[in-house]
Amino acid sequence: DREKLDFETIPLAWEDLQMVSEFSDRKEELKADHTSYLRQHPEIRALLSDFLLSLLLRKPNNVFQFAREYFLPFAPRRSPQPNLNAQAQ
């Protein structure tokens, strides 16, 4: 025979409600900021659309490797950095 467990209902404290409100405000602030940034940079939408189209057409097994190879030409060229671990030895 199973014993019924009674759990006490804990009412939300004012601090919890305030935290939810702050979280909601921050979420809306970030959403507005991100939307504004995307409006100012329409090339982002074009770049991501091209990438997704290419990804869906080719359907690679390794999505991360495909993304690396796709975006590699956009990466700035950097001069080789010395291996600091090798110098410390």
N, CA, C and O atoms as CSV, one atom per row, in Angstrom:
chain,resi,resn,atom,element,x,y,z
A,1,ASP,N,N,0.835,-1.181,0.000
A,1,ASP,CA,C,0.000,0.000,0.000
A,1,ASP,C,C,0.877,1.241,0.000
A,1,ASP,O,O,1.756,1.397,0.848
A,2,ARG,N,N,0.630,2.114,-0.955
A,2,ARG,CA,C,1.456,3.321,-1.070
A,2,ARG,C,C,0.969,4.393,-0.124
A,2,ARG,O,O,-0.229,4.609,0.061
A,3,GLU,N,N,1.930,5.046,0.459
A,3,GLU,CA,C,1.632,6.160,1.354
A,3,GLU,C,C,1.572,7.440,0.532
A,3,GLU,O,O,2.454,7.695,-0.287
A,4,LYS,N,N,0.548,8.235,0.746
A,4,LYS,CA,C,0.401,9.487,0.007
A,4,LYS,C,C,1.326,10.538,0.610
A,4,LYS,O,O,1.338,10.761,1.820
A,5,LEU,N,N,2.100,11.176,-0.267
A,5,LEU,CA,C,3.002,12.227,0.185
A,5,LEU,C,C,2.312,13.570,0.034
A,5,LEU,O,O,1.751,13.878,-1.018
A,6,ASP,N,N,2.358,14.350,1.073
A,6,ASP,CA,C,1.799,15.698,1.021
A,6,ASP,C,C,2.943,16.691,0.945
A,6,ASP,O,O,3.823,16.723,1.806
A,7,PHE,N,N,2.912,17.499,-0.100
A,7,PHE,CA,C,3.913,18.539,-0.250
A,7,PHE,C,C,3.285,19.872,0.085
A,7,PHE,O,O,2.181,20.192,-0.356
A,8,GLU,N,N,3.995,20.625,0.857
A,8,GLU,CA,C,3.510,21.943,1.244
A,8,GLU,C,C,3.624,22.895,0.058
A,8,GLU,O,O,4.657,22.946,-0.610
A,9,THR,N,N,2.566,23.642,-0.195
A,9,THR,CA,C,2.590,24.647,-1.242
A,9,THR,C,C,3.245,25.893,-0.681
A,9,THR,O,O,2.825,26.434,0.342
A,10,ILE,N,N,4.276,26.334,-1.367
A,10,ILE,CA,C,5.007,27.513,-0.906
A,10,ILE,C,C,4.592,28.690,-1.776
A,10,ILE,O,O,4.792,28.667,-2.990
A,11,PRO,N,N,4.018,29.713,-1.164
A,11,PRO,CA,C,3.614,30.876,-1.965
A,11,PRO,C,C,4.844,31.630,-2.469
A,11,PRO,O,O,5.893,31.645,-1.825
A,12,LEU,N,N,4.685,32.254,-3.635
A,12,LEU,CA,C,5.786,33.038,-4.180
A,12,LEU,C,C,6.026,34.268,-3.323
A,12,LEU,O,O,5.088,34.951,-2.910
A,13,ALA,N,N,7.270,34.534,-3.068
A,13,ALA,CA,C,7.642,35.716,-2.292
A,13,ALA,C,C,7.726,36.912,-3.228
A,13,ALA,O,O,7.864,36.750,-4.441
A,14,TRP,N,N,7.646,38.093,-2.672
A,14,TRP,CA,C,7.741,39.325,-3.452
A,14,TRP,C,C,9.044,39.362,-4.250
A,14,TRP,O,O,9.058,39.814,-5.395
A,15,GLU,N,N,10.133,38.890,-3.650
A,15,GLU,CA,C,11.427,38.897,-4.322
A,15,GLU,C,C,11.395,38.023,-5.575
A,15,GLU,O,O,12.001,38.365,-6.590
A,16,ASP,N,N,10.678,36.884,-5.500
A,16,ASP,CA,C,10.563,36.004,-6.662
A,16,ASP,C,C,9.819,36.706,-7.795
A,16,ASP,O,O,10.228,36.635,-8.954
A,17,LEU,N,N,8.737,37.375,-7.457
A,17,LEU,CA,C,7.966,38.096,-8.470
A,17,LEU,C,C,8.783,39.231,-9.067
A,17,LEU,O,O,8.713,39.497,-10.267
A,18,GLN,N,N,9.557,39.895,-8.223
A,18,GLN,CA,C,10.406,40.990,-8.700
A,18,GLN,C,C,11.477,40.452,-9.654
A,18,GLN,O,O,11.780,41.074,-10.672
A,19,MET,N,N,12.049,39.285,-9.315
A,19,MET,CA,C,13.067,38.685,-10.163
A,19,MET,C,C,12.465,38.310,-11.524
A,19,MET,O,O,13.097,38.527,-12.558
A,20,VAL,N,N,11.268,37.759,-11.531
A,20,VAL,CA,C,10.604,37.407,-12.785
A,20,VAL,C,C,10.367,38.662,-13.617
A,20,VAL,O,O,10.547,38.649,-14.834
A,21,SER,N,N,9.967,39.732,-12.964
A,21,SER,CA,C,9.727,40.996,-13.658
A,21,SER,C,C,11.023,41.540,-14.260
A,21,SER,O,O,11.034,41.989,-15.406
A,22,GLU,N,N,12.108,41.501,-13.498
A,22,GLU,CA,C,13.402,41.973,-13.992
A,22,GLU,C,C,13.883,41.116,-15.162
A,22,GLU,O,O,14.430,41.632,-16.137
A,23,PHE,N,N,13.674,39.807,-15.055
A,23,PHE,CA,C,14.050,38.901,-16.140
A,23,PHE,C,C,13.264,39.244,-17.405
A,23,PHE,O,O,13.830,39.315,-18.496
A,24,SER,N,N,11.969,39.456,-17.249
A,24,SER,CA,C,11.113,39.791,-18.385
A,24,SER,C,C,11.529,41.115,-19.023
A,24,SER,O,O,11.573,41.236,-20.247
A,25,ASP,N,N,11.833,42.102,-18.185
A,25,ASP,CA,C,12.289,43.400,-18.698
A,25,ASP,C,C,13.594,43.254,-19.471
A,25,ASP,O,O,13.750,43.823,-20.551
A,26,ARG,N,N,14.522,42.495,-18.916
A,26,ARG,CA,C,15.825,42.300,-19.566
A,26,ARG,C,C,15.661,41.560,-20.894
A,26,ARG,O,O,16.322,41.875,-21.883
A,27,LYS,N,N,14.773,40.576,-20.893
A,27,LYS,CA,C,14.512,39.814,-22.106
A,27,LYS,C,C,13.984,40.726,-23.212
A,27,LYS,O,O,14.424,40.631,-24.358
A,28,GLU,N,N,13.059,41.594,-22.882
A,28,GLU,CA,C,12.504,42.533,-23.863
A,28,GLU,C,C,13.563,43.531,-24.339
A,28,GLU,O,O,13.603,43.895,-25.514
A,29,GLU,N,N,14.416,43.966,-23.413
A,29,GLU,CA,C,15.495,44.898,-23.758
A,29,GLU,C,C,16.460,44.260,-24.758
A,29,GLU,O,O,16.845,44.885,-25.746
A,30,LEU,N,N,16.847,43.012,-24.492
A,30,LEU,CA,C,17.754,42.301,-25.398
A,30,LEU,C,C,17.106,42.064,-26.759
A,30,LEU,O,O,17.753,42.212,-27.795
A,31,LYS,N,N,15.838,41.700,-26.749
A,31,LYS,CA,C,15.125,41.456,-28.004
A,31,LYS,C,C,15.099,42.723,-28.861
A,31,LYS,O,O,15.338,42.662,-30.067
A,32,ALA,N,N,14.811,43.860,-28.246
A,32,ALA,CA,C,14.780,45.133,-28.976
A,32,ALA,C,C,16.169,45.484,-29.504
A,32,ALA,O,O,16.308,45.945,-30.637
A,33,ASP,N,N,17.194,45.267,-28.686
A,33,ASP,CA,C,18.571,45.559,-29.092
A,33,ASP,C,C,18.989,44.681,-30.272
A,33,ASP,O,O,19.587,45.168,-31.232
A,34,HIS,N,N,18.673,43.390,-30.198
A,34,HIS,CA,C,19.039,42.464,-31.269
A,34,HIS,C,C,18.286,42.792,-32.557
A,34,HIS,O,O,18.859,42.743,-33.645
A,35,THR,N,N,17.011,43.124,-32.431
A,35,THR,CA,C,16.211,43.490,-33.606
A,35,THR,C,C,16.777,44.734,-34.275
A,35,THR,O,O,16.871,44.799,-35.501
A,36,SER,N,N,17.151,45.715,-33.473
A,36,SER,CA,C,17.730,46.949,-33.998
A,36,SER,C,C,19.045,46.658,-34.729
A,36,SER,O,O,19.288,47.186,-35.814
A,37,TYR,N,N,19.874,45.829,-34.138
A,37,TYR,CA,C,21.157,45.484,-34.751
A,37,TYR,C,C,20.946,44.794,-36.100
A,37,TYR,O,O,21.629,45.102,-37.077
A,38,LEU,N,N,19.994,43.861,-36.145
A,38,LEU,CA,C,19.726,43.154,-37.398
A,38,LEU,C,C,19.180,44.097,-38.468
A,38,LEU,O,O,19.474,43.923,-39.651
A,39,ARG,N,N,18.394,45.088,-38.069
A,39,ARG,CA,C,17.893,46.076,-39.034
A,39,ARG,C,C,19.036,46.919,-39.590
A,39,ARG,O,O,19.032,47.277,-40.768
A,40,GLN,N,N,20.008,47.233,-38.748
A,40,GLN,CA,C,21.137,48.060,-39.167
A,40,GLN,C,C,22.133,47.281,-40.030
A,40,GLN,O,O,22.950,47.877,-40.732
A,41,HIS,N,N,22.064,45.956,-39.976
A,41,HIS,CA,C,23.008,45.104,-40.708
A,41,HIS,C,C,22.259,44.030,-41.505
A,41,HIS,O,O,22.257,42.862,-41.118
A,42,PRO,N,N,21.622,44.420,-42.616
A,42,PRO,CA,C,20.857,43.445,-43.407
A,42,PRO,C,C,21.735,42.349,-44.018
A,42,PRO,O,O,21.233,41.303,-44.428
A,43,GLU,N,N,23.027,42.590,-44.075
A,43,GLU,CA,C,23.924,41.571,-44.629
A,43,GLU,C,C,23.944,40.307,-43.769
A,43,GLU,O,O,24.268,39.226,-44.262
A,44,ILE,N,N,23.599,40.438,-42.493
A,44,ILE,CA,C,23.565,39.259,-41.615
A,44,ILE,C,C,22.506,38.282,-42.108
A,44,ILE,O,O,22.757,37.082,-42.217
A,45,ARG,N,N,21.328,38.805,-42.403
A,45,ARG,CA,C,20.238,37.950,-42.882
A,45,ARG,C,C,20.638,37.272,-44.199
A,45,ARG,O,O,20.378,36.084,-44.388
A,46,ALA,N,N,21.262,38.015,-45.095
A,46,ALA,CA,C,21.690,37.453,-46.381
A,46,ALA,C,C,22.741,36.365,-46.177
A,46,ALA,O,O,22.674,35.307,-46.803
A,47,LEU,N,N,23.709,36.625,-45.304
A,47,LEU,CA,C,24.771,35.657,-45.036
A,47,LEU,C,C,24.201,34.366,-44.450
A,47,LEU,O,O,24.554,33.270,-44.885
A,48,LEU,N,N,23.320,34.505,-43.461
A,48,LEU,CA,C,22.733,33.319,-42.835
A,48,LEU,C,C,21.805,32.574,-43.790
A,48,LEU,O,O,21.750,31.344,-43.770
A,49,SER,N,N,21.079,33.311,-44.621
A,49,SER,CA,C,20.206,32.661,-45.615
A,49,SER,C,C,21.028,31.847,-46.603
A,49,SER,O,O,20.676,30.713,-46.926
A,50,ASP,N,N,22.124,32.427,-47.082
A,50,ASP,CA,C,23.005,31.707,-48.010
A,50,ASP,C,C,23.586,30.455,-47.357
A,50,ASP,O,O,23.643,29.390,-47.973
A,51,PHE,N,N,24.015,30.595,-46.107
A,51,PHE,CA,C,24.584,29.456,-45.390
A,51,PHE,C,C,23.544,28.351,-45.222
A,51,PHE,O,O,23.826,27.188,-45.510
A,52,LEU,N,N,22.344,28.706,-44.759
A,52,LEU,CA,C,21.308,27.690,-44.548
A,52,LEU,C,C,20.902,27.013,-45.852
A,52,LEU,O,O,20.680,25.803,-45.880
A,53,LEU,N,N,20.804,27.780,-46.922
A,53,LEU,CA,C,20.462,27.194,-48.220
A,53,LEU,C,C,21.531,26.191,-48.644
A,53,LEU,O,O,21.210,25.085,-49.076
A,54,SER,N,N,22.776,26.569,-48.524
A,54,SER,CA,C,23.880,25.685,-48.878
A,54,SER,C,C,23.874,24.435,-48.000
A,54,SER,O,O,24.082,23.324,-48.489
A,55,LEU,N,N,23.637,24.620,-46.724
A,55,LEU,CA,C,23.590,23.506,-45.772
A,55,LEU,C,C,22.470,22.530,-46.136
A,55,LEU,O,O,22.681,21.317,-46.157
A,56,LEU,N,N,21.289,23.058,-46.419
A,56,LEU,CA,C,20.144,22.199,-46.725
A,56,LEU,C,C,20.269,21.510,-48.081
A,56,LEU,O,O,19.769,20.399,-48.260
A,57,LEU,N,N,20.924,22.154,-49.026
A,57,LEU,CA,C,21.130,21.523,-50.330
A,57,LEU,C,C,22.150,20.390,-50.248
A,57,LEU,O,O,21.976,19.348,-50.881
A,58,ARG,N,N,23.196,20.587,-49.483
A,58,ARG,CA,C,24.279,19.591,-49.408
A,58,ARG,C,C,24.059,18.539,-48.327
A,58,ARG,O,O,24.557,17.420,-48.447
A,59,LYS,N,N,23.324,18.882,-47.278
A,59,LYS,CA,C,23.009,17.952,-46.178
A,59,LYS,C,C,24.247,17.186,-45.681
A,59,LYS,O,O,24.273,15.956,-45.728
A,60,PRO,N,N,25.258,17.900,-45.213
A,60,PRO,CA,C,26.477,17.216,-44.761
A,60,PRO,C,C,26.224,16.423,-43.476
A,60,PRO,O,O,25.352,16.768,-42.678
A,61,ASN,N,N,26.996,15.367,-43.296
A,61,ASN,CA,C,26.907,14.586,-42.059
A,61,ASN,C,C,27.468,15.365,-40.879
A,61,ASN,O,O,26.934,15.305,-39.772
A,62,ASN,N,N,28.544,16.092,-41.125
A,62,ASN,CA,C,29.181,16.864,-40.059
A,62,ASN,C,C,28.876,18.351,-40.282
A,62,ASN,O,O,29.574,19.036,-41.029
A,63,VAL,N,N,27.838,18.824,-39.630
A,63,VAL,CA,C,27.388,20.207,-39.803
A,63,VAL,C,C,28.450,21.195,-39.324
A,63,VAL,O,O,28.645,22.241,-39.944
A,64,PHE,N,N,29.133,20.875,-38.236
A,64,PHE,CA,C,30.138,21.792,-37.699
A,64,PHE,C,C,31.325,21.941,-38.650
A,64,PHE,O,O,31.829,23.046,-38.849
A,65,GLN,N,N,31.764,20.843,-39.229
A,65,GLN,CA,C,32.865,20.898,-40.195
A,65,GLN,C,C,32.434,21.681,-41.435
A,65,GLN,O,O,33.208,22.469,-41.978
A,66,PHE,N,N,31.201,21.459,-41.878
A,66,PHE,CA,C,30.680,22.191,-43.028
A,66,PHE,C,C,30.648,23.689,-42.731
A,66,PHE,O,O,31.060,24.499,-43.562
A,67,ALA,N,N,30.159,24.054,-41.546
A,67,ALA,CA,C,30.089,25.474,-41.167
A,67,ALA,C,C,31.487,26.076,-41.114
A,67,ALA,O,O,31.697,27.205,-41.558
A,68,ARG,N,N,32.434,25.333,-40.576
A,68,ARG,CA,C,33.818,25.826,-40.505
A,68,ARG,C,C,34.349,26.118,-41.901
A,68,ARG,O,O,34.907,27.187,-42.152
A,69,GLU,N,N,34.174,25.168,-42.801
A,69,GLU,CA,C,34.674,25.343,-44.166
A,69,GLU,C,C,33.920,26.453,-44.905
A,69,GLU,O,O,34.506,27.168,-45.717
A,70,TYR,N,N,32.629,26.595,-44.624
A,70,TYR,CA,C,31.828,27.617,-45.286
A,70,TYR,C,C,32.274,29.020,-44.874
A,70,TYR,O,O,32.405,29.912,-45.712
A,71,PHE,N,N,32.505,29.202,-43.569
A,71,PHE,CA,C,32.821,30.540,-43.064
A,71,PHE,C,C,34.318,30.855,-43.044
A,71,PHE,O,O,34.695,32.004,-42.811
A,72,LEU,N,N,35.167,29.875,-43.282
A,72,LEU,CA,C,36.615,30.097,-43.250
A,72,LEU,C,C,37.075,31.215,-44.185
A,72,LEU,O,O,37.934,32.003,-43.788
A,73,PRO,N,N,36.549,31.324,-45.403
A,73,PRO,CA,C,36.987,32.431,-46.276
A,73,PRO,C,C,36.659,33.821,-45.717
A,73,PRO,O,O,37.271,34.806,-46.129
A,74,PHE,N,N,35.714,33.911,-44.797
A,74,PHE,CA,C,35.354,35.203,-44.203
A,74,PHE,C,C,36.257,35.574,-43.028
A,74,PHE,O,O,36.263,36.722,-42.583
A,75,ALA,N,N,37.018,34.605,-42.530
A,75,ALA,CA,C,37.866,34.841,-41.357
A,75,ALA,C,C,39.044,35.728,-41.738
A,75,ALA,O,O,39.616,35.577,-42.818
A,76,PRO,N,N,39.409,36.654,-40.850
A,76,PRO,CA,C,40.585,37.490,-41.134
A,76,PRO,C,C,41.846,36.630,-41.102
A,76,PRO,O,O,41.963,35.693,-40.313
A,77,ARG,N,N,42.759,36.966,-41.956
A,77,ARG,CA,C,44.036,36.241,-41.982
A,77,ARG,C,C,44.890,36.729,-40.821
A,77,ARG,O,O,45.109,37.929,-40.655
A,78,ARG,N,N,45.366,35.787,-40.025
A,78,ARG,CA,C,46.218,36.146,-38.888
A,78,ARG,C,C,47.588,35.526,-39.086
A,78,ARG,O,O,47.724,34.434,-39.637
A,79,SER,N,N,48.593,36.243,-38.627
A,79,SER,CA,C,49.930,35.663,-38.688
A,79,SER,C,C,50.022,34.587,-37.611
A,79,SER,O,O,49.394,34.703,-36.559
A,80,PRO,N,N,50.798,33.548,-37.871
A,80,PRO,CA,C,50.920,32.479,-36.871
A,80,PRO,C,C,51.443,33.030,-35.552
A,80,PRO,O,O,52.403,33.799,-35.516
A,81,GLN,N,N,50.794,32.622,-34.480
A,81,GLN,CA,C,51.217,33.073,-33.157
A,81,GLN,C,C,52.145,32.028,-32.555
A,81,GLN,O,O,51.923,30.828,-32.718
A,82,PRO,N,N,53.177,32.479,-31.864
A,82,PRO,CA,C,54.089,31.501,-31.252
A,82,PRO,C,C,53.368,30.695,-30.183
A,82,PRO,O,O,52.468,31.193,-29.507
A,83,ASN,N,N,53.773,29.462,-30.047
A,83,ASN,CA,C,53.203,28.589,-29.033
A,83,ASN,C,C,53.826,28.945,-27.691
A,83,ASN,O,O,54.996,28.649,-27.449
A,84,LEU,N,N,53.056,29.574,-26.828
A,84,LEU,CA,C,53.580,30.027,-25.537
A,84,LEU,C,C,53.948,28.861,-24.633
A,84,LEU,O,O,54.867,28.976,-23.823
A,85,ASN,N,N,53.246,27.740,-24.758
A,85,ASN,CA,C,53.561,26.574,-23.931
A,85,ASN,C,C,54.938,26.020,-24.278
A,85,ASN,O,O,55.676,25.600,-23.387
A,86,ALA,N,N,55.289,26.013,-25.551
A,86,ALA,CA,C,56.592,25.491,-25.974
A,86,ALA,C,C,57.718,26.387,-25.475
A,86,ALA,O,O,58.790,25.891,-25.129
A,87,GLN,N,N,57.492,27.703,-25.432
A,87,GLN,CA,C,58.523,28.629,-24.970
A,87,GLN,C,C,58.736,28.534,-23.462
A,87,GLN,O,O,59.838,28.795,-22.980
A,88,ALA,N,N,57.714,28.170,-22.722
A,88,ALA,CA,C,57.805,28.124,-21.265
A,88,ALA,C,C,58.630,26.939,-20.787
A,88,ALA,O,O,59.106,26.936,-19.652
A,89,GLN,N,N,58.805,25.936,-21.635
A,89,GLN,CA,C,59.513,24.727,-21.206
A,89,GLN,C,C,60.988,24.860,-21.316
A,89,GLN,O,O,61.718,23.923,-20.991
